[in-house]
Amino acid sequence: MDSLHIEKLNVSIGEKSILNDFTLTVPKGEVHALMGPNGTGKSTLAKVLAGHQDYHTDSGSVLLDGKEILGKEPDEISHAGLFLAFQYPLEIPGVSIANFIRAAIESRLGAEESLDAPAYYRRLYEKMDLLQIDRKFTSRSLNEGFSGGEKKRAEILQMAMLEPTYCILDETDSGLDIDALKVVSNGVNFMRSNERGSLIITHYQRLLDYIVPDVVHVMWDGRIVKSGGKGLALELEEKGYDWVKDELAVACS
């Protein structure tokens, strides 16, 4: 089955272990939510999947439709079909949104292929309208001077234009007011497809009111300790993460 499959992934920073036998499968056509308290390893997971060099992988495997991507360079992983929407998107002064996305698309073309500029801009404007991004933003430097909501919309715009096979959204709801949250969620929902899998990393249930996941996973101490339907997110909202900790204590006693 085509999927993003993570098998017994162990990651450390210095002497500190962050991910412990982390195992997860996100099939194409499904949206999974990964929830957990601060410091449990959620953002570390996202960065490792994207090829961040600051994290040392002790062991494990990450397969994208059966092909190993662990240890590859970030651009190789991106070209293989994985997209990471950052929790804190970077500013790139002097590089416009339109040129940044255009360069990313052109890097994926074959030696004999070229980008049709008019078709590119028609498609770009279509996606910008969907995300309620002013078309004047095409000439603005990527994320420079953007509000939190504008940065997140720009991330989803990139995702919509690149059409990755698997999307990792690291706390996309962070810093968003309710209106921006709805717009970003609509963009993510527009991307749902039988040919695409998504992993949404979040602290809070509120995002899942707008992007309804097929499966919810709870992460604790660098591993998944509980999985279920959307009702699990509602239970976490009501009882808090200490509820999971108490359950684990009972199970291990």
WOCOR-V59047 format. One record per backbone hydrogen bond with DSSP energy under -1.0 kcal/mol. NH is the residue of the N-H (numbers start at 1). CO is the residue of the C=O. If there is no record, write none. Layout:
nh=NH co=CO
nh=NH co=CO
This chain:
nh=4 co=26
nh=5 co=63
nh=6 co=24
nh=7 co=61
nh=9 co=22
nh=10 co=59
nh=11 co=19
nh=12 co=56
nh=13 co=16
nh=16 co=13
nh=18 co=11
nh=19 co=11
nh=20 co=222
nh=22 co=9
nh=24 co=6
nh=26 co=4
nh=28 co=2
nh=29 co=196
nh=30 co=27
nh=32 co=198
nh=33 co=215
nh=34 co=200
nh=35 co=217
nh=40 co=37
nh=45 co=41
nh=46 co=42
nh=47 co=43
nh=48 co=44
nh=49 co=45
nh=50 co=46
nh=51 co=48
nh=52 co=47
nh=56 co=12
nh=58 co=10
nh=59 co=10
nh=61 co=7
nh=63 co=5
nh=64 co=67
nh=65 co=3
nh=67 co=64
nh=69 co=62
nh=72 co=69
nh=77 co=73
nh=78 co=74
nh=79 co=75
nh=80 co=76
nh=81 co=78
nh=82 co=77
nh=83 co=166
nh=85 co=168
nh=92 co=142
nh=95 co=92
nh=97 co=140
nh=98 co=138
nh=100 co=96
nh=101 co=97
nh=102 co=98
nh=103 co=99
nh=104 co=100
nh=105 co=101
nh=106 co=102
nh=107 co=103
nh=108 co=105
nh=109 co=106
nh=113 co=110
nh=120 co=116
nh=121 co=117
nh=122 co=118
nh=123 co=119
nh=124 co=120
nh=125 co=121
nh=126 co=122
nh=127 co=123
nh=128 co=124
nh=129 co=125
nh=130 co=126
nh=131 co=127
nh=132 co=129
nh=133 co=128
nh=137 co=134
nh=138 co=135
nh=139 co=136
nh=140 co=137
nh=142 co=95
nh=144 co=141
nh=146 co=143
nh=151 co=147
nh=152 co=148
nh=153 co=149
nh=154 co=150
nh=155 co=151
nh=156 co=152
nh=157 co=153
nh=158 co=154
nh=159 co=155
nh=160 co=156
nh=161 co=157
nh=162 co=158
nh=163 co=159
nh=165 co=81
nh=166 co=81
nh=167 co=197
nh=168 co=83
nh=169 co=199
nh=170 co=85
nh=171 co=169
nh=171 co=201
nh=174 co=171
nh=176 co=173
nh=181 co=177
nh=182 co=178
nh=183 co=179
nh=184 co=180
nh=185 co=181
nh=186 co=182
nh=187 co=183
nh=188 co=184
nh=189 co=185
nh=190 co=186
nh=192 co=189
nh=196 co=193
nh=197 co=165
nh=198 co=30
nh=199 co=167
nh=200 co=32
nh=201 co=169
nh=202 co=34
nh=208 co=205
nh=209 co=206
nh=210 co=207
nh=211 co=207
nh=214 co=31
nh=215 co=31
nh=216 co=228
nh=217 co=33
nh=218 co=226
nh=219 co=35
nh=220 co=223
nh=222 co=40
nh=223 co=220
nh=225 co=218
nh=226 co=218
nh=228 co=216
nh=232 co=229
nh=234 co=230
nh=235 co=231
nh=236 co=232
nh=237 co=233
nh=238 co=234
nh=239 co=235
nh=240 co=236
nh=245 co=241
nh=246 co=242
nh=247 co=243
nh=248 co=244
nh=249 co=245
nh=250 co=246
nh=251 co=247
nh=252 co=248
